Structures are given as structure tokens and as C-alpha cells.
Amino acid sequence: MAKPDTMNKSFKEIAQASLALTVTALSVAFATPGAFAADAGDAGQRINGGTITYVHEQEPPCLWGGWVQQAYLSRQVFDYLVSYDNGKIRPWLATDWSESPDRKTITFHLRKDVVFTDGDKFNADAVLANYPVWVKGIGWHSFTYMTGFTKLDAYTVALHLSEPNPEIYNVLANGHYGFQSPDSIAHNTPEQKCLAPVGTGPWKVQKWTRGEGITFLRNDKYDWAPPNAHHNGPAYAAQLDWKFVPDATTRWGALLSGEADVAYQPPSVQWKNAQRQFQTLSFVATGRPQALSFNVARGPFTDQRVRQAFVYAIDRKRIVAAVFKGTAPYEGNGSLSRSTPLYLNVDDDYPYDVAKANTLLDAAGWTGRDAQGYRTKDGKILDARLPFNQAIIDPEGAVALQVIQDQVKAVGIKLDVIPLTQTQGFAGADSQPADKEISFGYWVWPSPNILDIVYNDKLNGFPNGNNLSFFSNAKIEAQIMDAQREPDPKLRFQKFAVLQKWFDDQAIAVGVYDFTYNVAISKKLKGLWQDKGNGLLNFYDAYFVKG
């Protein structure tokens, strides 16, 4: 592997030599995700040690927080109460647990042999010390319905919920709810806790160089892996170099040249090559897909007919096939992705139908036309602004939006696509009801109560910034909570299905494609896998082979 100080120069040279991305329409069959990269029995003898170089896209502000891009990193340094294993909840830092009859209290018994990398002990006090950190650091924490822990003895805690939450174990395993050492919480500076939090996990942070990457070193004392890991004890590799490389073509070139061992989200035009030349992993994120959310509080999309006309005017299936070429599946459901528990498939709703779109717009009174062919009503142009965060929507997603822009123009809708930087997006630019008519984005979440997150009009008593449609309907919100509280699994599925169908029929939000984590892996690296809760990469089991 190249030394860290040569990597950025090498990446630039590779970028200059790489082919530019192209977007051409091709038929597509979505790749079936594998469980993990091939193990040593395939070829070669395992090498203990070495440095794994991984090239990722986004650089988050801190290693830990509420964004899924932070969960990628947190997963390397933190451990969790439980592990999600292909639909089953497995023990981890908790050895076993039990629920109260009302399903609002869960008692966890903790391991007694776990130590943080600074020497602090993991116990009930450590769990209690972390809860206020979760509340402060995870903006959407209240949607988990957790209200706190109580200590029952040195290695037993009770978790309290305001509402029953059958998926609470998925949430606890999803990368955000790891544990930091109580000593570091109490004494480390905010910058230290941001850049190098102290966990119990298989890796620890040596250095974060802003704009370049993070160096992780192996935790040589690690001996408490979850049962779905492929081994116990310290990680096989000695070091993990996590590089931030925003350009997909550059990441692909780094893998081709051997500068990187693993590349995140290769260009879609190279995905078939990646499957032929390398090992690949894919995971459809749970939660909400990349969806169009219409502003139903003000503007033209308060009219259901205009919302539906917009959807009929775009050929979503062909757009996804042409742009993503098998790296992401089409998704019609704008509320839940296909990997989320209790998902309802509505892929056949709103087929591409320009004539129907025009009929609906005529019926809604948008019958005039200006000199450019855009529809008008009462002297106003049918104009929609769609700002998007480039940290959430990658360049290929931006291409999809451009195609949507062209297609709705054919029925007289003027769509203004407005790119925002990561800084602008996370600072709240163009996020208010008066700023936009359509939003586009995903939300990773392992539970059907994503409906509560994205459609509840309040969060801790204030307007809910996750509600991109600015939807407010007390009756529907009550139905969401009724479905969440339903103890009978079959009835719960039916209630969530009714809600998904209602949001789809109303065209409050409609899906375009599922947010999918794709990685390509050198054939000399084995054992890498994605967890099946939200697709986070597990480098703990990865190792090099001779061959």
C-alpha cells in the first residue's frame, strides 16, 4: 500500500487518467447483495496485520452523531448493547434482556469483562453516563421513544420507553447508540470527543486529518465481538486508513491501481466491471428511500391533482435504470424503503402517463401557457423549487433530478433544481416552507415508525425539520401512533400498510430509488461484511491473503 503522505497525490493522478462518468439508458437488473466478501478458503493464506485502505465519499463534521455517515465511522470504535443479524437480535454488550408486560421497560444484563480503550470499565454506570450524550448529540432521539435508563445493580440496567417500540433493538444496534468511556465524557474536550471519541470497539482513532482521512489502529485488547462476527479477539489487520475522496471516479481509479483495497459507491457505469474484477457488497438502506416530498402547506402542491400530475409526468423506472445501471433499485414507496420492516410495495402506482398528467393539470386550473410553454394560472407560472444537499444527493442523483426537470417541462411545470453544499444544507439553507416546493432525500432508520419521524409536524415541541412535506394532520398522526402501539404483529402490519397506501394515494411523497450502499473490494482482502441492520461496513473481520 502507498504511504499516507503519497495518497492524495496518487488519487489526483488517477482522477486525471480515469474516464468521465456518462449517463446512458440501459436495461437493468438489480444486483443481489452478498453477505460478506469471500473468506480465506477461496484463495491464499491469511496474513495477520497490514493496513487496509478504504476510500469513502462524505466527510462528516464529527465521528459520532445522528447522520448515517457518522454511523459508518462510529461502528469501528464503538460497541452496542445488541447486534442485528439478518432479522434476529443477538447479544453483544448485553448478555440477555427481558421486557415488562406493558413493553415499556426492558431490563438488560451486561457483560462484566468489557473495557474501554482508555482503561475505563463498561458497566451500568457507563450506560447511564452515555444516555445524556445520546439525548444531546442525536437530534431525532425522541423518535426512539427512549426516556432513560435506571441502574438496577452494577451490571444491570432498565431502559424506559414512552411508547412500545418493537424495533427498539434494531435502533440500539444501528451505529448511533454506541458507548463512550465515562472518563472521556467527563474530561475530554469537545474537539477530542468529536474527532477521537473513546469506545470499546475493535479500532481506536490515532489521527483525523481534516480533508484527508482518519487513521484507526487495532485495539489489541478487544475480546467481546458479537456472535454474528466471524471471529473473536483483536482485528486481523493492524491499521485501517479511512480516506475521504468525494469523487466516485477517483475512488474507482484508486481501487484499480491498488492504492485502495475497498472503494465506496463506485461509478454506476463501472458497476458491472466491479462485479467482474472485484468482490462487491450491496445493501439497500432501511428507512425512507430517495423520495420526492411535496410541500403541502403552501404553493401549488397543496392541490393533490398537481402532486399526482408531477408524478405521472416522470418515468421513474426508466430514469433509475438509465442513471444507476443496477447499483440502486427503483422504489415507488415514498415513505418506506423495501428493506424496512412492514414495507408495502407500491411500485406499480403512478406509471408514466403524460396524457394523465396533462388532464390533471387542466382540471386543477393550470390551463394557460407562457411564451416558454410553462403552465400558468391567475397570472402565475407553475414553478417549483427543489433545493438539494450535495452531501445527501450524489452526482448521479443530481443527474436523475436533471432528467426529472426535463420530463416535467414537457407537461408545463418549471422545476428549478438548486444544489446546496454540505455546509449550506446542514445549516438549514432553503429549508422553510416559503423556500421550496419539493424536497429530495433519504432517511436511514430501521423501523416503520419512520412515518412518525418524517410526517409528525412537531419535534420536542418545535417544528419538525425532518418533515420535508410540512405535513400536519392530527388524525393521521394519531393513526401512526396507533400502529406503533399495536401489539398484534399481523394487525400492526395491516395498520402500517394502510398508512403507506394513504400517503402514496395522496402523493404527499413518492419514491424514486432506494439509497443503497455499494462497495467494491480487492480480491486480496477477505472477510469484509455489511451488518444487516443498516449496511455498515465491518472491517474487524477483514484480512489480507497471500496469493
Protein Blocks (a to p, Z undefined) as FASTA:
>chain_A
ZZfklmmmmmmmmmmmpccddddddddddddddfbdcdfklnocddeedjdddddfbdcf
bfbdjbfklmmmmmmmpccfbdceehiacdfkbmbdcddfkopaccddddfkbccfkopa
cdfklmmmmmmmmmmmmmklmmnopabdcdfblmbccdddfbdcfklmmmmmnopacccd
fklmmmmcfklmmmmccdfbfbdcfbdcehiaccddddfkbccbcfkbcbecjdfbfbdc
ddddfblklmmmmmmnopambdchiafklmmmmmmmmccdddddehjdddddddfkgcjk
lpmklmmmmmmmpcfklmmmmmnnopaccdfblkbcfkbghiacfklgoiacfklmmmmm
mmnopabccfkopaceehiacdddddddfklmcfklmmmmmmmmmmmmmnopacdddddd
fklmmnopakbfklpcbdcdddddfbfklmmmmmpcbeehiacfklmnopacfklmmmmm
mmmmpmblklmmmmmmmmmmmmmmnomaccfbdcdddddddfkbghiacdfklopacfkl
gccdeZZ
